[in-house]
Amino acid sequence: MEPNGDKIDIIAHGIPDVPFVDPSFHKDLFGVEGKIVLMSFGLISPNKGLENVIFALPKIIKKFPSEDY
């Protein structure tokens, strides 16, 4: 059987290469302009350590009052 290139798609791993956009643009959309934003991304799973971030948030906010998560 000969390979048929019409039936094969390659899906590259990673994120698309997009032009740089000033982060302030997106911060304005979500009402966090002028703030430090702590983010998590990807799947939520037990080994991510999100509970550590939540536990540490009071200390983080005390040091960085404008921080949002």
C-alpha distance (Angstrom), angle and dihedral (degrees) to the residues before:
residue distance angle dihedral
M1 . . .
E2 3.81 . .
P3 3.84 119.6 .
N4 3.79 112.6 -105.9
G5 3.81 113.0 -146.3
D6 3.79 91.0 -163.4
K7 3.80 90.8 69.9
I8 3.81 98.2 49.0
D9 3.79 124.6 84.4
I10 3.79 124.0 -178.5
I11 3.77 115.4 -145.8
A12 3.79 109.8 -165.1
H13 3.79 118.7 -137.5
G14 3.79 117.3 -120.6
I15 3.75 135.4 32.0
P16 3.78 128.8 -44.6
D17 3.79 117.4 -96.3
V18 3.79 102.6 -112.1
P19 3.79 130.0 171.6
F20 3.80 118.2 -92.6
V21 3.80 114.4 -92.8
D22 3.79 120.8 -165.8
P23 3.85 105.7 -105.0
S24 3.81 89.4 -137.3
F25 3.80 88.0 70.7
H26 3.80 92.0 62.8
K27 3.81 93.8 37.6
D28 3.81 89.2 58.1
L29 3.81 90.3 52.9
F30 3.82 91.5 55.7
G31 3.81 98.1 38.8
V32 3.80 96.0 -113.7
E33 3.80 98.9 110.4
G34 3.80 111.8 147.4
K35 3.81 92.4 18.2
I36 3.78 133.2 109.8
V37 3.81 107.5 -115.4
L38 3.80 121.0 -154.4
M39 3.80 110.4 -161.3
S40 3.78 140.1 -174.9
F41 3.76 123.2 -160.9
G42 3.77 139.3 -176.7
L43 3.76 128.1 35.7
I44 3.77 119.4 -12.5
S45 3.78 106.4 -125.3
P46 3.80 137.2 155.0
N47 3.80 93.1 -104.0
K48 3.84 93.8 55.9
G49 3.80 93.0 84.2
L50 3.81 95.0 -134.2
E51 3.79 89.4 146.0
N52 3.82 88.1 61.0
V53 3.80 90.4 55.8
I54 3.80 91.9 48.2
F55 3.82 90.6 48.2
A56 3.83 91.1 49.2
L57 3.83 96.5 44.6
P58 3.83 96.5 93.4
K59 3.82 90.6 55.6
I60 3.81 92.0 43.2
I61 3.82 92.1 50.3
K62 3.80 91.0 47.4
K63 3.82 89.3 56.7
F64 3.85 95.9 35.3
P65 3.84 106.8 29.2
S66 3.81 93.4 179.8
E67 3.81 93.3 56.6
D68 3.82 120.0 121.6
Y69 3.82 128.0 -170.9
